């Protein structure tokens, strides 16, 4: 006889993460000691491609919490009657494990977390390092209070602050590690000054052309930081780093044959390359039955839209789609490198993306 399928448990989730090689060293014991359910409120939503769906019932709640999925914990910054956009969450456990692995913490090191959220990551860090070495800042006072309560109930007392994580934590001094759990358009240079030379910064970035990428930076003696991209990472943006999806476009549409399947633009390696070659060009996409549709725009009013198997429509000044195709052929000529071959350098003058070596900076095109 076959019974009903058994609901997943938190130990099942931790075992799966370990089997996938995501919990190395002491991290498996740390995850086992910190149940995710302690940091997830009763009212949550599941993120679907086009909306957030309320999770109803204890069984459904437990199934989501004990799965390797993000759990949405706030909509519309906590306001009433909004469009239902996710603005806070408990992150996908595999992503948390990846980021903590890249953080490469050692005993006795001080860590600063940007974006306390539900408090789950702070609790994991406390379990690994001890309360006094963990510092976490959260902008939303309601979210911060809920996290502080969950941490206290679980026996953890890290140093918590309500405020703008983009600004330095005055009086904190230098830390050894910095982790951001909100997507950044750029790494604020002021935050690098909070990290000692030799320290590590791990952050998800989401620029105009990117769907989201994780970067691991090492702070140098001169105050700059450089390091590789480490795969994709989709996080909700820090509030001050949010942007509208697209620019306004101008002019009558002009059709032409597509020389490139728009699905190719979604490759993260190409997105990193094109984002550096075409600064300020924004891209969004939507899946279709066959392929995808993409929209790209620029601040000067140029725009284009293309769908798999269809013509391209361009708008406004210039030839934006031709610039994108040119960037693609440059990328193809470079061997179609994957995202892990790219990296970033951050200085007090700006942020450069490079390919294979920090000296090989990808410069903006002439378009």
C-alpha positions as CSV (number, residue, x, y, z in Angstrom):
1,X,0.0,0.0,0.0
2,X,1.2,3.5,-0.7
3,X,0.3,6.3,1.7
4,X,0.2,10.0,1.1
5,X,3.6,11.6,0.3
6,X,5.5,12.7,3.4
7,X,5.8,16.4,3.9
8,X,9.3,17.7,3.7
9,X,11.1,18.5,7.0
10,X,13.8,21.0,7.8
11,X,16.4,18.1,8.3
12,X,15.4,17.0,4.8
13,X,16.2,20.4,3.5
14,X,19.6,20.6,5.3
15,X,20.5,17.1,4.1
16,X,19.7,18.2,0.5
17,X,21.9,21.3,0.8
18,X,24.7,19.2,2.1
19,X,24.3,16.5,-0.6
20,X,24.6,19.3,-3.2
21,X,27.9,20.4,-1.6
22,X,26.6,23.7,-0.3
23,X,27.3,23.2,3.4
24,X,31.0,22.8,3.9
25,X,33.0,22.7,7.1
26,X,30.9,23.6,10.1
27,X,28.0,25.1,8.1
28,X,26.0,21.9,8.1
29,X,25.9,21.8,11.9
30,X,25.1,25.5,12.0
31,X,22.1,25.1,9.6
32,X,20.9,22.1,11.6
33,X,20.9,24.1,14.8
34,X,18.8,27.0,13.3
35,X,15.4,25.9,12.0
36,X,14.2,28.3,9.3
37,X,10.6,28.1,10.7
38,X,11.6,30.2,13.7
39,X,12.2,33.2,11.4
40,X,9.2,33.0,9.1
41,X,6.0,34.8,10.1
42,X,2.5,33.3,9.8
43,X,1.4,35.4,6.9
44,X,3.6,34.7,3.9
45,X,3.3,34.5,0.1
46,X,4.9,32.3,-2.6
47,X,6.6,34.2,-5.4
48,X,5.1,33.2,-8.8
49,X,6.4,34.5,-12.2
50,X,3.6,37.2,-12.4
51,X,2.3,37.6,-8.8
52,X,2.6,36.7,-5.2
53,X,0.2,34.0,-4.0
54,X,-0.9,33.8,-0.3
55,X,0.0,30.6,1.5
56,X,-3.0,29.3,3.2
57,X,-3.0,26.6,5.9
58,X,-0.3,25.2,8.2
59,X,0.6,22.3,5.9
60,X,1.2,24.6,3.0
61,X,3.2,27.0,5.2
62,X,5.4,24.2,6.5
63,X,5.9,22.7,3.0
64,X,7.1,26.1,1.7
65,X,9.3,26.9,4.7
66,X,11.0,23.5,4.5
67,X,11.6,23.8,0.8
68,X,14.5,25.4,-1.1
69,X,12.3,28.3,-2.2
70,X,12.2,32.0,-1.1
71,X,9.4,32.9,1.2
72,X,7.9,36.3,0.7
73,X,7.2,38.0,4.0
74,X,6.1,41.5,3.0
75,X,4.3,43.2,0.1
76,X,4.5,46.8,-1.0
77,X,6.8,47.9,1.9
78,X,4.1,46.9,4.3
79,X,1.5,49.3,2.9
80,X,-2.2,48.6,2.3
81,X,-3.9,48.4,-1.1
82,X,-0.7,48.2,-3.2
83,X,-0.1,46.2,-6.3
84,X,1.2,43.2,-4.4
85,X,4.9,43.5,-5.1
86,X,7.3,41.5,-2.9
87,X,9.5,43.8,-0.8
88,X,10.9,41.5,1.9
89,X,11.5,37.8,2.1
90,X,13.3,34.9,3.7
91,X,15.8,34.0,1.0
92,X,16.1,30.6,-0.8
93,X,18.2,28.4,1.6
94,X,20.6,27.3,-1.2
95,X,21.4,30.9,-2.0
96,X,22.0,31.7,1.7
97,X,24.3,28.7,1.9
98,X,26.2,29.8,-1.2
99,X,26.7,33.3,0.1
100,X,27.8,32.2,3.5
101,X,30.3,29.8,1.8
102,X,31.7,32.6,-0.3
103,X,31.9,34.8,2.8
104,X,34.6,32.4,4.1
105,X,34.3,33.4,7.7
106,X,36.8,32.2,10.3
107,X,36.6,32.0,14.1
108,X,36.9,35.4,15.8
109,X,35.9,37.5,12.7
110,X,33.4,40.3,12.9
111,X,30.7,40.4,10.3
112,X,28.3,43.2,9.1
113,X,25.1,42.2,7.4
114,X,23.2,44.7,5.2
115,X,19.5,43.8,5.4
116,X,18.5,41.9,8.5
117,X,15.2,40.8,6.9
118,X,13.7,38.0,9.0
119,X,16.8,37.5,11.0
120,X,17.6,34.0,9.7
121,X,21.0,34.9,8.2
122,X,22.0,36.8,11.4
123,X,21.0,33.8,13.5
124,X,23.2,31.5,11.3
125,X,26.1,33.8,11.7
126,X,25.5,34.0,15.5
127,X,25.5,30.2,15.7
128,X,28.8,30.1,13.7
129,X,30.7,33.0,15.3
130,X,28.9,34.1,18.5
131,X,26.5,36.9,19.1
132,X,29.1,39.7,19.8
133,X,30.8,39.3,16.4
134,X,27.6,39.7,14.3
135,X,26.2,43.1,13.4
136,X,23.1,43.6,11.2
137,X,21.3,46.7,9.9
138,X,17.7,46.9,8.6
139,X,16.0,50.0,7.0
140,X,12.4,49.0,7.7
141,X,11.6,49.5,11.4
142,X,8.7,46.9,11.4
143,X,10.8,44.3,9.7
144,X,13.7,45.1,12.1
145,X,11.4,44.7,15.2
146,X,10.1,41.4,14.0
147,X,13.6,40.1,13.3
148,X,14.8,41.2,16.7
149,X,11.9,39.4,18.4
150,X,12.5,36.2,16.4
151,X,16.3,36.3,17.2
152,X,15.6,36.9,20.9
153,X,13.1,34.0,21.1
154,X,15.7,31.7,19.5
155,X,18.4,32.8,22.0
156,X,20.5,35.0,19.7
157,X,21.5,38.6,20.5
158,X,23.5,40.1,17.7
159,X,24.2,43.8,17.5
160,X,21.2,45.2,15.5
161,X,20.5,48.7,14.1
162,X,17.6,50.3,12.3
163,X,18.9,52.5,9.5
164,X,20.2,52.9,6.0
165,X,22.6,50.1,5.3
166,X,24.3,52.1,2.5
167,X,25.7,54.4,5.2
168,X,28.6,53.4,7.4
169,X,27.8,52.2,10.9
170,X,29.4,54.9,13.0
171,X,31.4,53.6,16.0
172,X,31.5,50.1,14.7
173,X,35.0,50.2,13.4
174,X,36.4,47.8,10.8
175,X,34.8,44.4,10.2
176,X,36.4,41.3,8.6
177,X,33.4,40.4,6.4
178,X,30.4,42.2,4.9
179,X,27.4,40.4,3.4
180,X,24.5,42.2,1.7
181,X,21.1,40.3,1.5
182,X,19.5,43.0,-0.7
183,X,20.4,43.6,-4.3
184,X,22.6,46.6,-5.0
185,X,22.9,48.5,-8.3
186,X,26.5,49.2,-7.2
187,X,28.7,48.6,-4.1
188,X,28.7,51.8,-2.1
189,X,32.4,52.8,-1.7
190,X,31.6,54.0,1.8
191,X,30.8,50.4,2.8
192,X,34.2,49.2,1.6
193,X,35.8,51.7,4.0
194,X,34.0,49.7,6.8
195,X,36.0,46.5,5.9
196,X,39.6,45.9,6.8
197,X,42.2,45.2,4.1
198,X,42.1,41.6,3.3
199,X,38.4,41.4,4.2
200,X,35.7,40.0,2.0
201,X,32.5,41.5,0.7
202,X,29.7,39.2,-0.8
203,X,26.8,41.0,-2.4
204,X,24.1,40.4,-5.1
205,X,24.1,43.0,-7.8
206,X,21.3,43.9,-10.2
207,X,22.2,46.5,-12.8
208,X,20.2,47.8,-15.7
209,X,20.9,44.9,-18.0
210,X,21.5,42.2,-15.4
211,X,19.0,39.7,-14.1
212,X,21.1,39.5,-10.9
213,X,24.7,38.3,-10.2
214,X,26.6,37.5,-7.1
215,X,30.0,39.1,-6.6
216,X,32.8,38.2,-4.1
217,X,35.2,41.1,-3.5
218,X,38.4,41.3,-1.5
219,X,39.4,44.6,0.0
220,X,42.9,45.7,-0.9
221,X,45.4,47.8,1.1
222,X,44.6,50.9,-1.0
223,X,40.9,50.7,-0.1
224,X,39.8,49.4,-3.5
225,X,38.1,45.9,-3.8
226,X,38.2,43.4,-6.6
227,X,36.9,39.9,-7.2
228,X,34.9,37.5,-9.4
229,X,31.2,37.0,-10.1
230,X,30.0,33.8,-8.7
231,X,26.8,32.9,-10.6
232,X,23.3,34.3,-10.6
233,X,21.5,35.7,-7.6
234,X,18.1,37.3,-7.6
235,X,17.3,39.5,-4.6
236,X,14.9,42.3,-3.9
237,X,16.7,45.6,-4.4
238,X,17.7,47.9,-1.5
239,X,15.0,50.6,-1.5
240,X,17.4,53.4,-2.5
241,X,18.7,51.2,-5.4
242,X,15.3,50.6,-7.0
243,X,14.7,51.7,-10.6
244,X,11.6,51.7,-12.8
245,X,11.7,48.7,-15.2
246,X,12.1,50.8,-18.4
247,X,12.7,54.3,-19.7
248,X,10.1,56.1,-21.8
249,X,10.5,55.6,-25.5
250,X,9.8,58.1,-28.3
251,X,9.1,57.9,-32.0
252,X,7.2,55.7,-34.4
253,X,8.1,52.0,-34.5
254,X,10.3,50.6,-37.2
255,X,10.4,46.9,-38.0
256,X,13.4,44.9,-39.2
257,X,14.5,41.3,-39.2
258,X,16.1,40.0,-36.0
259,X,19.7,38.9,-36.4
260,X,19.6,37.4,-32.9
261,X,17.2,35.3,-30.9
262,X,16.3,37.5,-27.9
263,X,16.6,34.4,-25.6
264,X,20.3,34.7,-26.0
265,X,20.3,38.0,-24.3
266,X,19.4,36.3,-21.0
267,X,22.6,34.4,-20.7
268,X,24.3,35.9,-17.5
269,X,27.7,36.0,-19.1
270,X,26.3,38.1,-22.0
271,X,24.3,40.2,-19.6
272,X,27.5,41.1,-17.7
273,X,29.3,41.9,-20.9
274,X,26.5,43.9,-22.5
275,X,25.9,45.8,-19.2
276,X,29.4,47.1,-19.3
277,X,29.4,47.8,-23.1
278,X,26.0,49.5,-23.1
279,X,25.7,51.4,-19.8
280,X,22.3,52.7,-19.1
281,X,20.4,50.3,-21.3
282,X,17.7,48.5,-19.4
283,X,16.3,45.1,-20.2
284,X,13.3,43.2,-19.0
285,X,11.9,40.0,-20.4
286,X,8.9,37.7,-20.2
287,X,8.6,34.0,-21.1
288,X,6.4,32.9,-23.9
289,X,5.1,29.6,-25.1
290,X,8.0,29.5,-27.6
291,X,11.0,31.5,-26.4
292,X,10.9,34.9,-24.8
293,X,10.0,38.5,-25.4
294,X,12.4,41.3,-24.4
295,X,12.2,45.0,-24.1
296,X,15.2,47.3,-24.0
297,X,15.3,51.0,-23.5
298,X,17.8,53.9,-23.0
299,X,17.5,57.2,-21.3
300,X,17.7,59.1,-24.6
301,X,14.3,57.6,-25.7
302,X,15.7,54.8,-27.8
303,X,14.0,51.4,-27.4
304,X,13.4,48.0,-29.0
305,X,11.3,45.0,-28.4
306,X,11.8,41.5,-29.9
307,X,10.2,38.1,-29.5
308,X,11.6,34.7,-30.5
309,X,10.7,34.0,-34.1
310,X,9.4,37.5,-34.8
311,X,10.6,40.8,-36.2
312,X,12.3,43.5,-34.0
313,X,10.6,46.8,-33.5
314,X,12.8,49.8,-32.8
315,X,11.8,53.2,-31.5
316,X,13.3,56.6,-30.9
317,X,16.8,57.8,-31.9
318,X,19.6,55.6,-33.1
319,X,19.6,51.9,-33.6
320,X,19.6,50.3,-30.2
321,X,19.0,46.7,-31.4
322,X,22.0,46.9,-33.8
323,X,24.1,48.0,-30.8
324,X,22.9,45.0,-28.8
325,X,23.7,42.7,-31.8
326,X,27.1,44.2,-32.1
327,X,27.7,43.6,-28.4
328,X,26.6,40.0,-28.9
329,X,29.1,39.4,-31.7
330,X,31.9,40.9,-29.6
331,X,30.9,38.6,-26.8
332,X,30.8,35.6,-29.2
333,X,34.3,36.6,-30.5
334,X,35.6,36.5,-26.9
335,X,34.5,32.8,-26.7
336,X,31.1,33.4,-25.1
337,X,32.6,33.4,-21.6
338,X,30.4,32.3,-18.7
339,X,29.6,34.6,-15.8
340,X,32.4,33.1,-13.6
341,X,35.0,34.5,-16.0
342,X,33.9,38.1,-15.2
343,X,34.8,40.2,-12.2
344,X,34.4,43.6,-10.8
345,X,36.7,46.3,-9.3
346,X,35.4,49.0,-7.0
347,X,37.3,52.2,-6.3
348,X,36.4,55.7,-5.1
349,X,36.0,56.7,-8.8
350,X,33.5,54.0,-9.9
351,X,33.0,50.3,-10.6
352,X,34.5,48.4,-13.6
353,X,33.5,45.0,-14.9
354,X,36.4,43.0,-16.3
355,X,36.8,39.7,-18.3
356,X,39.3,37.1,-17.0
357,X,41.8,39.6,-15.5
358,X,41.3,42.8,-13.6
359,X,43.4,44.7,-16.1
360,X,41.0,43.7,-19.0
361,X,38.3,46.2,-18.2
362,X,35.2,46.2,-20.5
363,X,34.8,49.8,-21.7
364,X,31.5,51.4,-22.9
365,X,30.9,51.2,-26.6
366,X,30.5,54.2,-28.9
367,X,26.8,53.8,-29.5
